[in-house]
């Protein structure tokens, strides 16, 4: 269910935590399998979803990192 790791996008490194399930639900991103995701860059949260958006991706690089996680876990 929980996955943790790092992704390099351009010159930035994002540390991530993802909670994903085997099947999608209404609580997931786009009703998919990811119900929670946190992305941090340089120790600062740049994206957070916890059954709803708390912090949408703050810039293009954060959007790319999220798209990578969506492809892998959603």
HELIX and SHEET records of a PDB file:
HELIX    1   1 UNK A   29  UNK A   31  5                                   3    
HELIX    2   2 UNK A   60  UNK A   73  1                                  14    
SHEET    1   A 5 UNK A   2  UNK A   9  0                                        
SHEET    2   A 5 UNK A  12  UNK A  20 -1                                        
SHEET    3   A 5 UNK A  34  UNK A  41 -1                                        
SHEET    4   A 5 UNK A  44  UNK A  50 -1                                        
SHEET    5   A 5 UNK A  53  UNK A  55 -1                                        
END                                                                             
